[in-house]
Amino acid sequence: MVDAAKTLPSVTTGGLATVAVRVPDHALLRRFLAELRTPLTATSANRAGEAPLLEPSAVAELLELLERGEPDLGLVVLEQF
């Protein structure tokens, strides 16, 4: 977590004073991001149109639904390639 720059739009920060920065440990993804030459943003784990899940228990519950094959979660899950 780092302090959000004052110039970041609130849609990026969710109205918070901090942002999380993640650096992937996947060589191909790191190469892609380097070539992109711009930050890539994404929300945390959440259903489409809903607020990000902030508690580990909420993420675990969503993952359990995915494992059971619950329909209509509004998520796109990408397989590792």
PDB file of N, CA, C and O in Angstrom, chain B, residues numbered from 101:
ATOM      1  N   MET B 101       0.840  -1.164   0.000  1.00  0.00           N
ATOM      2  CA  MET B 101       0.000   0.000   0.000  1.00  0.00           C
ATOM      3  C   MET B 101       0.891   1.234   0.000  1.00  0.00           C
ATOM      4  O   MET B 101       1.900   1.313   0.700  1.00  0.00           O
ATOM      5  N   VAL B 102       0.471   2.185  -0.813  1.00  0.00           N
ATOM      6  CA  VAL B 102       1.190   3.458  -0.880  1.00  0.00           C
ATOM      7  C   VAL B 102       0.170   4.592  -0.865  1.00  0.00           C
ATOM      8  O   VAL B 102      -0.997   4.401  -1.208  1.00  0.00           O
ATOM      9  N   ASP B 103       0.622   5.756  -0.467  1.00  0.00           N
ATOM     10  CA  ASP B 103      -0.251   6.916  -0.505  1.00  0.00           C
ATOM     11  C   ASP B 103      -0.618   7.225  -1.951  1.00  0.00           C
ATOM     12  O   ASP B 103       0.243   7.210  -2.830  1.00  0.00           O
ATOM     13  N   ALA B 104      -1.885   7.502  -2.194  1.00  0.00           N
ATOM     14  CA  ALA B 104      -2.348   7.837  -3.534  1.00  0.00           C
ATOM     15  C   ALA B 104      -1.947   9.266  -3.874  1.00  0.00           C
ATOM     16  O   ALA B 104      -2.067  10.170  -3.047  1.00  0.00           O
ATOM     17  N   ALA B 105      -1.476   9.454  -5.085  1.00  0.00           N
ATOM     18  CA  ALA B 105      -1.159  10.800  -5.548  1.00  0.00           C
ATOM     19  C   ALA B 105      -2.452  11.609  -5.622  1.00  0.00           C
ATOM     20  O   ALA B 105      -3.506  11.072  -5.965  1.00  0.00           O
ATOM     21  N   LYS B 106      -2.373  12.865  -5.311  1.00  0.00           N
ATOM     22  CA  LYS B 106      -3.556  13.733  -5.344  1.00  0.00           C
ATOM     23  C   LYS B 106      -4.164  13.791  -6.747  1.00  0.00           C
ATOM     24  O   LYS B 106      -5.347  14.097  -6.890  1.00  0.00           O
ATOM     25  N   THR B 107      -3.382  13.504  -7.770  1.00  0.00           N
ATOM     26  CA  THR B 107      -3.862  13.591  -9.150  1.00  0.00           C
ATOM     27  C   THR B 107      -4.621  12.348  -9.611  1.00  0.00           C
ATOM     28  O   THR B 107      -5.219  12.356 -10.686  1.00  0.00           O
ATOM     29  N   LEU B 108      -4.602  11.269  -8.801  1.00  0.00           N
ATOM     30  CA  LEU B 108      -5.341  10.062  -9.186  1.00  0.00           C
ATOM     31  C   LEU B 108      -6.837  10.314  -9.057  1.00  0.00           C
ATOM     32  O   LEU B 108      -7.289  10.854  -8.047  1.00  0.00           O
ATOM     33  N   PRO B 109      -7.603   9.930 -10.065  1.00  0.00           N
ATOM     34  CA  PRO B 109      -9.050  10.108  -9.959  1.00  0.00           C
ATOM     35  C   PRO B 109      -9.642   9.202  -8.883  1.00  0.00           C
ATOM     36  O   PRO B 109      -9.104   8.129  -8.607  1.00  0.00           O
ATOM     37  N   SER B 110     -10.744   9.630  -8.278  1.00  0.00           N
ATOM     38  CA  SER B 110     -11.347   8.854  -7.196  1.00  0.00           C
ATOM     39  C   SER B 110     -11.821   7.489  -7.672  1.00  0.00           C
ATOM     40  O   SER B 110     -11.921   6.562  -6.869  1.00  0.00           O
ATOM     41  N   VAL B 111     -12.117   7.345  -8.967  1.00  0.00           N
ATOM     42  CA  VAL B 111     -12.509   6.030  -9.473  1.00  0.00           C
ATOM     43  C   VAL B 111     -11.343   5.042  -9.351  1.00  0.00           C
ATOM     44  O   VAL B 111     -11.559   3.835  -9.247  1.00  0.00           O
ATOM     45  N   THR B 112     -10.134   5.549  -9.363  1.00  0.00           N
ATOM     46  CA  THR B 112      -8.949   4.705  -9.205  1.00  0.00           C
ATOM     47  C   THR B 112      -8.703   4.364  -7.748  1.00  0.00           C
ATOM     48  O   THR B 112      -8.295   3.246  -7.431  1.00  0.00           O
ATOM     49  N   THR B 113      -8.944   5.304  -6.870  1.00  0.00           N
ATOM     50  CA  THR B 113      -8.643   5.102  -5.451  1.00  0.00           C
ATOM     51  C   THR B 113      -9.834   4.606  -4.655  1.00  0.00           C
ATOM     52  O   THR B 113      -9.677   4.201  -3.503  1.00  0.00           O
ATOM     53  N   GLY B 114     -11.019   4.628  -5.241  1.00  0.00           N
ATOM     54  CA  GLY B 114     -12.216   4.265  -4.492  1.00  0.00           C
ATOM     55  C   GLY B 114     -12.487   5.254  -3.370  1.00  0.00           C
ATOM     56  O   GLY B 114     -13.162   4.939  -2.390  1.00  0.00           O
ATOM     57  N   GLY B 115     -11.943   6.467  -3.536  1.00  0.00           N
ATOM     58  CA  GLY B 115     -12.137   7.483  -2.510  1.00  0.00           C
ATOM     59  C   GLY B 115     -11.211   7.338  -1.320  1.00  0.00           C
ATOM     60  O   GLY B 115     -11.332   8.081  -0.347  1.00  0.00           O
ATOM     61  N   LEU B 116     -10.295   6.398  -1.383  1.00  0.00           N
ATOM     62  CA  LEU B 116      -9.358   6.161  -0.280  1.00  0.00           C
ATOM     63  C   LEU B 116      -8.076   6.956  -0.480  1.00  0.00           C
ATOM     64  O   LEU B 116      -7.806   7.444  -1.578  1.00  0.00           O
ATOM     65  N   ALA B 117      -7.299   7.082   0.565  1.00  0.00           N
ATOM     66  CA  ALA B 117      -6.051   7.841   0.512  1.00  0.00           C
ATOM     67  C   ALA B 117      -4.865   6.978   0.089  1.00  0.00           C
ATOM     68  O   ALA B 117      -3.758   7.488  -0.087  1.00  0.00           O
ATOM     69  N   THR B 118      -5.091   5.672  -0.074  1.00  0.00           N
ATOM     70  CA  THR B 118      -4.005   4.764  -0.447  1.00  0.00           C
ATOM     71  C   THR B 118      -4.419   3.906  -1.635  1.00  0.00           C
ATOM     72  O   THR B 118      -5.606   3.756  -1.926  1.00  0.00           O
ATOM     73  N   VAL B 119      -3.438   3.354  -2.305  1.00  0.00           N
ATOM     74  CA  VAL B 119      -3.659   2.384  -3.379  1.00  0.00           C
ATOM     75  C   VAL B 119      -2.706   1.215  -3.166  1.00  0.00           C
ATOM     76  O   VAL B 119      -1.634   1.370  -2.581  1.00  0.00           O
ATOM     77  N   ALA B 120      -3.105   0.055  -3.643  1.00  0.00           N
ATOM     78  CA  ALA B 120      -2.237  -1.120  -3.570  1.00  0.00           C
ATOM     79  C   ALA B 120      -1.546  -1.271  -4.921  1.00  0.00           C
ATOM     80  O   ALA B 120      -2.164  -1.095  -5.971  1.00  0.00           O
ATOM     81  N   VAL B 121      -0.280  -1.593  -4.881  1.00  0.00           N
ATOM     82  CA  VAL B 121       0.496  -1.816  -6.098  1.00  0.00           C
ATOM     83  C   VAL B 121       0.966  -3.257  -6.073  1.00  0.00           C
ATOM     84  O   VAL B 121       1.596  -3.701  -5.114  1.00  0.00           O
ATOM     85  N   ARG B 122       0.655  -3.978  -7.134  1.00  0.00           N
ATOM     86  CA  ARG B 122       1.065  -5.379  -7.223  1.00  0.00           C
ATOM     87  C   ARG B 122       2.001  -5.548  -8.403  1.00  0.00           C
ATOM     88  O   ARG B 122       1.780  -4.984  -9.475  1.00  0.00           O
ATOM     89  N   VAL B 123       3.043  -6.325  -8.194  1.00  0.00           N
ATOM     90  CA  VAL B 123       3.985  -6.653  -9.259  1.00  0.00           C
ATOM     91  C   VAL B 123       3.928  -8.164  -9.427  1.00  0.00           C
ATOM     92  O   VAL B 123       4.314  -8.900  -8.519  1.00  0.00           O
ATOM     93  N   PRO B 124       3.449  -8.638 -10.583  1.00  0.00           N
ATOM     94  CA  PRO B 124       3.299 -10.086 -10.766  1.00  0.00           C
ATOM     95  C   PRO B 124       4.641 -10.803 -10.828  1.00  0.00           C
ATOM     96  O   PRO B 124       5.660 -10.218 -11.195  1.00  0.00           O
ATOM     97  N   ASP B 125       4.623 -12.071 -10.466  1.00  0.00           N
ATOM     98  CA  ASP B 125       5.819 -12.896 -10.505  1.00  0.00           C
ATOM     99  C   ASP B 125       5.808 -13.798 -11.746  1.00  0.00           C
ATOM    100  O   ASP B 125       6.513 -14.807 -11.784  1.00  0.00           O
ATOM    101  N   HIS B 126       5.022 -13.444 -12.745  1.00  0.00           N
ATOM    102  CA  HIS B 126       4.898 -14.230 -13.967  1.00  0.00           C
ATOM    103  C   HIS B 126       5.666 -13.509 -15.075  1.00  0.00           C
ATOM    104  O   HIS B 126       5.317 -12.389 -15.447  1.00  0.00           O
ATOM    105  N   ALA B 127       6.705 -14.149 -15.599  1.00  0.00           N
ATOM    106  CA  ALA B 127       7.614 -13.498 -16.540  1.00  0.00           C
ATOM    107  C   ALA B 127       6.902 -12.932 -17.766  1.00  0.00           C
ATOM    108  O   ALA B 127       7.191 -11.811 -18.185  1.00  0.00           O
ATOM    109  N   LEU B 128       5.986 -13.686 -18.339  1.00  0.00           N
ATOM    110  CA  LEU B 128       5.295 -13.215 -19.536  1.00  0.00           C
ATOM    111  C   LEU B 128       4.431 -11.996 -19.223  1.00  0.00           C
ATOM    112  O   LEU B 128       4.400 -11.043 -20.002  1.00  0.00           O
ATOM    113  N   LEU B 129       3.741 -12.019 -18.110  1.00  0.00           N
ATOM    114  CA  LEU B 129       2.905 -10.884 -17.726  1.00  0.00           C
ATOM    115  C   LEU B 129       3.765  -9.652 -17.433  1.00  0.00           C
ATOM    116  O   LEU B 129       3.398  -8.538 -17.806  1.00  0.00           O
ATOM    117  N   ARG B 130       4.889  -9.846 -16.778  1.00  0.00           N
ATOM    118  CA  ARG B 130       5.786  -8.718 -16.513  1.00  0.00           C
ATOM    119  C   ARG B 130       6.304  -8.125 -17.814  1.00  0.00           C
ATOM    120  O   ARG B 130       6.418  -6.905 -17.937  1.00  0.00           O
ATOM    121  N   ARG B 131       6.618  -8.976 -18.784  1.00  0.00           N
ATOM    122  CA  ARG B 131       7.075  -8.474 -20.082  1.00  0.00           C
ATOM    123  C   ARG B 131       5.962  -7.689 -20.781  1.00  0.00           C
ATOM    124  O   ARG B 131       6.205  -6.625 -21.352  1.00  0.00           O
ATOM    125  N   PHE B 132       4.740  -8.227 -20.730  1.00  0.00           N
ATOM    126  CA  PHE B 132       3.595  -7.544 -21.320  1.00  0.00           C
ATOM    127  C   PHE B 132       3.396  -6.174 -20.689  1.00  0.00           C
ATOM    128  O   PHE B 132       3.201  -5.186 -21.397  1.00  0.00           O
ATOM    129  N   LEU B 133       3.443  -6.111 -19.363  1.00  0.00           N
ATOM    130  CA  LEU B 133       3.244  -4.839 -18.670  1.00  0.00           C
ATOM    131  C   LEU B 133       4.351  -3.843 -18.992  1.00  0.00           C
ATOM    132  O   LEU B 133       4.092  -2.644 -19.096  1.00  0.00           O
ATOM    133  N   ALA B 134       5.575  -4.322 -19.151  1.00  0.00           N
ATOM    134  CA  ALA B 134       6.684  -3.438 -19.516  1.00  0.00           C
ATOM    135  C   ALA B 134       6.458  -2.849 -20.902  1.00  0.00           C
ATOM    136  O   ALA B 134       6.720  -1.668 -21.133  1.00  0.00           O
ATOM    137  N   GLU B 135       5.972  -3.675 -21.820  1.00  0.00           N
ATOM    138  CA  GLU B 135       5.694  -3.208 -23.181  1.00  0.00           C
ATOM    139  C   GLU B 135       4.497  -2.264 -23.218  1.00  0.00           C
ATOM    140  O   GLU B 135       4.437  -1.369 -24.060  1.00  0.00           O
ATOM    141  N   LEU B 136       3.566  -2.456 -22.328  1.00  0.00           N
ATOM    142  CA  LEU B 136       2.356  -1.639 -22.272  1.00  0.00           C
ATOM    143  C   LEU B 136       2.692  -0.182 -21.961  1.00  0.00           C
ATOM    144  O   LEU B 136       2.061   0.737 -22.484  1.00  0.00           O
ATOM    145  N   ARG B 137       3.686   0.015 -21.108  1.00  0.00           N
ATOM    146  CA  ARG B 137       4.197   1.341 -20.740  1.00  0.00           C
ATOM    147  C   ARG B 137       3.125   2.254 -20.147  1.00  0.00           C
ATOM    148  O   ARG B 137       3.196   3.475 -20.287  1.00  0.00           O
ATOM    149  N   THR B 138       2.148   1.666 -19.494  1.00  0.00           N
ATOM    150  CA  THR B 138       1.121   2.417 -18.774  1.00  0.00           C
ATOM    151  C   THR B 138       0.613   1.527 -17.651  1.00  0.00           C
ATOM    152  O   THR B 138       0.612   0.303 -17.788  1.00  0.00           O
ATOM    153  N   PRO B 139       0.190   2.107 -16.570  1.00  0.00           N
ATOM    154  CA  PRO B 139      -0.327   1.254 -15.483  1.00  0.00           C
ATOM    155  C   PRO B 139      -1.564   0.474 -15.928  1.00  0.00           C
ATOM    156  O   PRO B 139      -2.344   0.943 -16.757  1.00  0.00           O
ATOM    157  N   LEU B 140      -1.723  -0.684 -15.381  1.00  0.00           N
ATOM    158  CA  LEU B 140      -2.898  -1.508 -15.624  1.00  0.00           C
ATOM    159  C   LEU B 140      -3.636  -1.600 -14.298  1.00  0.00           C
ATOM    160  O   LEU B 140      -3.058  -1.994 -13.285  1.00  0.00           O
ATOM    161  N   THR B 141      -4.906  -1.238 -14.304  1.00  0.00           N
ATOM    162  CA  THR B 141      -5.669  -1.255 -13.066  1.00  0.00           C
ATOM    163  C   THR B 141      -6.746  -2.315 -13.122  1.00  0.00           C
ATOM    164  O   THR B 141      -7.219  -2.692 -14.195  1.00  0.00           O
ATOM    165  N   ALA B 142      -7.119  -2.781 -11.968  1.00  0.00           N
ATOM    166  CA  ALA B 142      -8.204  -3.759 -11.851  1.00  0.00           C
ATOM    167  C   ALA B 142      -8.743  -3.694 -10.432  1.00  0.00           C
ATOM    168  O   ALA B 142      -8.044  -3.300  -9.498  1.00  0.00           O
ATOM    169  N   THR B 143      -9.988  -4.084 -10.294  1.00  0.00           N
ATOM    170  CA  THR B 143     -10.551  -4.140  -8.955  1.00  0.00           C
ATOM    171  C   THR B 143     -10.088  -5.414  -8.277  1.00  0.00           C
ATOM    172  O   THR B 143      -9.489  -6.292  -8.898  1.00  0.00           O
ATOM    173  N   SER B 144     -10.374  -5.492  -7.019  1.00  0.00           N
ATOM    174  CA  SER B 144     -10.113  -6.718  -6.289  1.00  0.00           C
ATOM    175  C   SER B 144     -11.192  -7.730  -6.629  1.00  0.00           C
ATOM    176  O   SER B 144     -12.071  -7.459  -7.448  1.00  0.00           O
ATOM    177  N   ALA B 145     -11.126  -8.880  -6.009  1.00  0.00           N
ATOM    178  CA  ALA B 145     -12.120  -9.923  -6.265  1.00  0.00           C
ATOM    179  C   ALA B 145     -13.506  -9.416  -5.897  1.00  0.00           C
ATOM    180  O   ALA B 145     -13.740  -8.993  -4.764  1.00  0.00           O
ATOM    181  N   ASN B 146     -14.408  -9.460  -6.841  1.00  0.00           N
ATOM    182  CA  ASN B 146     -15.788  -9.077  -6.583  1.00  0.00           C
ATOM    183  C   ASN B 146     -16.669  -9.504  -7.745  1.00  0.00           C
ATOM    184  O   ASN B 146     -16.188  -9.758  -8.849  1.00  0.00           O
ATOM    185  N   ARG B 147     -17.971  -9.580  -7.478  1.00  0.00           N
ATOM    186  CA  ARG B 147     -18.937  -9.852  -8.535  1.00  0.00           C
ATOM    187  C   ARG B 147     -19.118  -8.590  -9.368  1.00  0.00           C
ATOM    188  O   ARG B 147     -18.957  -7.479  -8.862  1.00  0.00           O
ATOM    189  N   ALA B 148     -19.450  -8.760 -10.634  1.00  0.00           N
ATOM    190  CA  ALA B 148     -19.649  -7.622 -11.525  1.00  0.00           C
ATOM    191  C   ALA B 148     -20.687  -6.670 -10.943  1.00  0.00           C
ATOM    192  O   ALA B 148     -21.778  -7.082 -10.551  1.00  0.00           O
ATOM    193  N   GLY B 149     -20.327  -5.390 -10.893  1.00  0.00           N
ATOM    194  CA  GLY B 149     -21.237  -4.375 -10.423  1.00  0.00           C
ATOM    195  C   GLY B 149     -21.312  -4.224  -8.919  1.00  0.00           C
ATOM    196  O   GLY B 149     -22.010  -3.338  -8.426  1.00  0.00           O
ATOM    197  N   GLU B 150     -20.617  -5.062  -8.181  1.00  0.00           N
ATOM    198  CA  GLU B 150     -20.628  -4.975  -6.725  1.00  0.00           C
ATOM    199  C   GLU B 150     -19.313  -4.394  -6.218  1.00  0.00           C
ATOM    200  O   GLU B 150     -18.308  -4.386  -6.929  1.00  0.00           O
ATOM    201  N   ALA B 151     -19.335  -3.915  -4.995  1.00  0.00           N
ATOM    202  CA  ALA B 151     -18.137  -3.348  -4.384  1.00  0.00           C
ATOM    203  C   ALA B 151     -17.064  -4.419  -4.222  1.00  0.00           C
ATOM    204  O   ALA B 151     -17.383  -5.599  -4.071  1.00  0.00           O
ATOM    205  N   PRO B 152     -15.782  -4.010  -4.253  1.00  0.00           N
ATOM    206  CA  PRO B 152     -14.706  -4.977  -4.027  1.00  0.00           C
ATOM    207  C   PRO B 152     -14.849  -5.669  -2.671  1.00  0.00           C
ATOM    208  O   PRO B 152     -15.325  -5.079  -1.701  1.00  0.00           O
ATOM    209  N   LEU B 153     -14.432  -6.916  -2.630  1.00  0.00           N
ATOM    210  CA  LEU B 153     -14.450  -7.670  -1.382  1.00  0.00           C
ATOM    211  C   LEU B 153     -13.230  -7.267  -0.563  1.00  0.00           C
ATOM    212  O   LEU B 153     -12.098  -7.358  -1.039  1.00  0.00           O
ATOM    213  N   LEU B 154     -13.461  -6.831   0.648  1.00  0.00           N
ATOM    214  CA  LEU B 154     -12.377  -6.316   1.480  1.00  0.00           C
ATOM    215  C   LEU B 154     -11.950  -7.264   2.583  1.00  0.00           C
ATOM    216  O   LEU B 154     -10.857  -7.124   3.131  1.00  0.00           O
ATOM    217  N   GLU B 155     -12.789  -8.218   2.911  1.00  0.00           N
ATOM    218  CA  GLU B 155     -12.469  -9.161   3.985  1.00  0.00           C
ATOM    219  C   GLU B 155     -12.069 -10.515   3.399  1.00  0.00           C
ATOM    220  O   GLU B 155     -12.714 -10.994   2.466  1.00  0.00           O
ATOM    221  N   PRO B 156     -11.022 -11.135   3.930  1.00  0.00           N
ATOM    222  CA  PRO B 156     -10.604 -12.448   3.429  1.00  0.00           C
ATOM    223  C   PRO B 156     -11.744 -13.473   3.442  1.00  0.00           C
ATOM    224  O   PRO B 156     -11.829 -14.310   2.543  1.00  0.00           O
ATOM    225  N   SER B 157     -12.603 -13.418   4.435  1.00  0.00           N
ATOM    226  CA  SER B 157     -13.703 -14.385   4.507  1.00  0.00           C
ATOM    227  C   SER B 157     -14.670 -14.221   3.340  1.00  0.00           C
ATOM    228  O   SER B 157     -15.227 -15.207   2.859  1.00  0.00           O
ATOM    229  N   ALA B 158     -14.876 -12.990   2.878  1.00  0.00           N
ATOM    230  CA  ALA B 158     -15.762 -12.744   1.744  1.00  0.00           C
ATOM    231  C   ALA B 158     -15.153 -13.292   0.451  1.00  0.00           C
ATOM    232  O   ALA B 158     -15.864 -13.841  -0.390  1.00  0.00           O
ATOM    233  N   VAL B 159     -13.836 -13.142   0.297  1.00  0.00           N
ATOM    234  CA  VAL B 159     -13.149 -13.696  -0.871  1.00  0.00           C
ATOM    235  C   VAL B 159     -13.226 -15.216  -0.830  1.00  0.00           C
ATOM    236  O   VAL B 159     -13.482 -15.851  -1.852  1.00  0.00           O
ATOM    237  N   ALA B 160     -13.008 -15.802   0.337  1.00  0.00           N
ATOM    238  CA  ALA B 160     -13.070 -17.261   0.480  1.00  0.00           C
ATOM    239  C   ALA B 160     -14.456 -17.774   0.113  1.00  0.00           C
ATOM    240  O   ALA B 160     -14.580 -18.803  -0.552  1.00  0.00           O
ATOM    241  N   GLU B 161     -15.493 -17.070   0.537  1.00  0.00           N
ATOM    242  CA  GLU B 161     -16.862 -17.474   0.215  1.00  0.00           C
ATOM    243  C   GLU B 161     -17.098 -17.440  -1.293  1.00  0.00           C
ATOM    244  O   GLU B 161     -17.708 -18.354  -1.847  1.00  0.00           O
ATOM    245  N   LEU B 162     -16.621 -16.400  -1.952  1.00  0.00           N
ATOM    246  CA  LEU B 162     -16.771 -16.306  -3.402  1.00  0.00           C
ATOM    247  C   LEU B 162     -16.012 -17.431  -4.106  1.00  0.00           C
ATOM    248  O   LEU B 162     -16.513 -18.010  -5.070  1.00  0.00           O
ATOM    249  N   LEU B 163     -14.820 -17.736  -3.632  1.00  0.00           N
ATOM    250  CA  LEU B 163     -14.045 -18.821  -4.232  1.00  0.00           C
ATOM    251  C   LEU B 163     -14.739 -20.167  -4.044  1.00  0.00           C
ATOM    252  O   LEU B 163     -14.699 -21.019  -4.931  1.00  0.00           O
ATOM    253  N   GLU B 164     -15.367 -20.353  -2.902  1.00  0.00           N
ATOM    254  CA  GLU B 164     -16.122 -21.591  -2.672  1.00  0.00           C
ATOM    255  C   GLU B 164     -17.284 -21.705  -3.653  1.00  0.00           C
ATOM    256  O   GLU B 164     -17.567 -22.796  -4.150  1.00  0.00           O
ATOM    257  N   LEU B 165     -17.956 -20.599  -3.935  1.00  0.00           N
ATOM    258  CA  LEU B 165     -19.040 -20.602  -4.923  1.00  0.00           C
ATOM    259  C   LEU B 165     -18.507 -20.982  -6.297  1.00  0.00           C
ATOM    260  O   LEU B 165     -19.141 -21.743  -7.029  1.00  0.00           O
ATOM    261  N   LEU B 166     -17.343 -20.449  -6.644  1.00  0.00           N
ATOM    262  CA  LEU B 166     -16.733 -20.780  -7.936  1.00  0.00           C
ATOM    263  C   LEU B 166     -16.396 -22.264  -8.011  1.00  0.00           C
ATOM    264  O   LEU B 166     -16.646 -22.908  -9.030  1.00  0.00           O
ATOM    265  N   GLU B 167     -15.833 -22.807  -6.941  1.00  0.00           N
ATOM    266  CA  GLU B 167     -15.463 -24.223  -6.921  1.00  0.00           C
ATOM    267  C   GLU B 167     -16.683 -25.121  -7.074  1.00  0.00           C
ATOM    268  O   GLU B 167     -16.601 -26.189  -7.681  1.00  0.00           O
ATOM    269  N   ARG B 168     -17.820 -24.686  -6.520  1.00  0.00           N
ATOM    270  CA  ARG B 168     -19.056 -25.467  -6.636  1.00  0.00           C
ATOM    271  C   ARG B 168     -19.732 -25.263  -7.982  1.00  0.00           C
ATOM    272  O   ARG B 168     -20.701 -25.951  -8.302  1.00  0.00           O
ATOM    273  N   GLY B 169     -19.227 -24.321  -8.774  1.00  0.00           N
ATOM    274  CA  GLY B 169     -19.802 -24.087 -10.090  1.00  0.00           C
ATOM    275  C   GLY B 169     -21.089 -23.297 -10.059  1.00  0.00           C
ATOM    276  O   GLY B 169     -21.943 -23.467 -10.929  1.00  0.00           O
ATOM    277  N   GLU B 170     -21.241 -22.431  -9.063  1.00  0.00           N
ATOM    278  CA  GLU B 170     -22.446 -21.608  -8.977  1.00  0.00           C
ATOM    279  C   GLU B 170     -22.577 -20.767 -10.243  1.00  0.00           C
ATOM    280  O   GLU B 170     -21.603 -20.152 -10.677  1.00  0.00           O
ATOM    281  N   PRO B 171     -23.765 -20.730 -10.839  1.00  0.00           N
ATOM    282  CA  PRO B 171     -23.956 -19.951 -12.069  1.00  0.00           C
ATOM    283  C   PRO B 171     -24.160 -18.467 -11.782  1.00  0.00           C
ATOM    284  O   PRO B 171     -24.443 -18.061 -10.655  1.00  0.00           O
ATOM    285  N   ASP B 172     -24.008 -17.678 -12.830  1.00  0.00           N
ATOM    286  CA  ASP B 172     -24.359 -16.257 -12.805  1.00  0.00           C
ATOM    287  C   ASP B 172     -23.654 -15.450 -11.730  1.00  0.00           C
ATOM    288  O   ASP B 172     -24.272 -14.608 -11.078  1.00  0.00           O
ATOM    289  N   LEU B 173     -22.376 -15.697 -11.542  1.00  0.00           N
ATOM    290  CA  LEU B 173     -21.628 -14.901 -10.572  1.00  0.00           C
ATOM    291  C   LEU B 173     -21.176 -13.572 -11.155  1.00  0.00           C
ATOM    292  O   LEU B 173     -20.769 -12.672 -10.421  1.00  0.00           O
ATOM    293  N   GLY B 174     -21.248 -13.448 -12.482  1.00  0.00           N
ATOM    294  CA  GLY B 174     -20.813 -12.213 -13.109  1.00  0.00           C
ATOM    295  C   GLY B 174     -19.311 -12.044 -13.115  1.00  0.00           C
ATOM    296  O   GLY B 174     -18.813 -10.920 -13.172  1.00  0.00           O
ATOM    297  N   LEU B 175     -18.579 -13.149 -13.057  1.00  0.00           N
ATOM    298  CA  LEU B 175     -17.122 -13.107 -13.057  1.00  0.00           C
ATOM    299  C   LEU B 175     -16.577 -13.767 -14.305  1.00  0.00           C
ATOM    300  O   LEU B 175     -17.177 -14.687 -14.861  1.00  0.00           O
ATOM    301  N   VAL B 176     -15.448 -13.286 -14.724  1.00  0.00           N
ATOM    302  CA  VAL B 176     -14.714 -13.942 -15.796  1.00  0.00           C
ATOM    303  C   VAL B 176     -13.441 -14.490 -15.158  1.00  0.00           C
ATOM    304  O   VAL B 176     -12.656 -13.732 -14.589  1.00  0.00           O
ATOM    305  N   VAL B 177     -13.238 -15.774 -15.250  1.00  0.00           N
ATOM    306  CA  VAL B 177     -12.066 -16.413 -14.667  1.00  0.00           C
ATOM    307  C   VAL B 177     -11.150 -16.839 -15.798  1.00  0.00           C
ATOM    308  O   VAL B 177     -11.538 -17.647 -16.643  1.00  0.00           O
ATOM    309  N   LEU B 178      -9.947 -16.308 -15.821  1.00  0.00           N
ATOM    310  CA  LEU B 178      -8.992 -16.654 -16.859  1.00  0.00           C
ATOM    311  C   LEU B 178      -8.108 -17.782 -16.365  1.00  0.00           C
ATOM    312  O   LEU B 178      -7.593 -17.739 -15.248  1.00  0.00           O
ATOM    313  N   GLU B 179      -7.940 -18.774 -17.190  1.00  0.00           N
ATOM    314  CA  GLU B 179      -7.063 -19.894 -16.849  1.00  0.00           C
ATOM    315  C   GLU B 179      -5.627 -19.485 -17.093  1.00  0.00           C
ATOM    316  O   GLU B 179      -5.348 -18.688 -17.989  1.00  0.00           O
ATOM    317  N   GLN B 180      -4.720 -20.022 -16.305  1.00  0.00           N
ATOM    318  CA  GLN B 180      -3.303 -19.739 -16.527  1.00  0.00           C
ATOM    319  C   GLN B 180      -2.887 -20.379 -17.843  1.00  0.00           C
ATOM    320  O   GLN B 180      -3.251 -21.520 -18.127  1.00  0.00           O
ATOM    321  N   PHE B 181      -2.124 -19.644 -18.645  1.00  0.00           N
ATOM    322  CA  PHE B 181      -1.702 -20.178 -19.950  1.00  0.00           C
ATOM    323  C   PHE B 181      -0.235 -20.448 -19.982  1.00  0.00           C
ATOM    324  O   PHE B 181       0.288 -20.898 -21.002  1.00  0.00           O
TER     325      PHE B 181
END
